[in-house]
Amino acid sequence: MEFKEVCDNIKVMGNDLMHLESRKVQAIEGEDFEAAKVLKAEILRLKKQLELIDPHRPLNRHAHPSQRSLHNVTHKASTITNTMDQSLNQRELTQ
């Protein structure tokens, strides 16, 4: 991965973090504490991923496994967000 790609991925991850934080607040306000717990774990995992990134050493095959999978992080965050959206929507329908 080149420097620009790493920067773009970091920006996407930052946006994902903001969205997950928002969803966590909604879950807490809706008293869906299990969902909030799952979101918190994903937020912490993404923050850990971001801490491991060194923009001066672009990702390569010899990088730490968590860095090699950076391009998958956005997909995982999106999947979790969609699952949480469905969970909150179902909860609203049953109220």
Sequence and secondary structure as in RCSB ss.txt:
>XXXX:A:sequence
MEFKEVCDNIKVMGNDLMHLESRKVQAIEGEDFEAAKVLKAEILRLKKQLELIDPHRPLNRHAHPSQRSLHNVTH
KASTITNTMDQSLNQRELTQ
>XXXX:A:secstr
  HHHHHHHHHHHHHHHHHHHHHHHHHHHTT HHHHHHHHHHHHHHHHHHHH  TTS   TTS HHHHTHHHHHH
HHHHHHHHHHHHHHHHHHH 
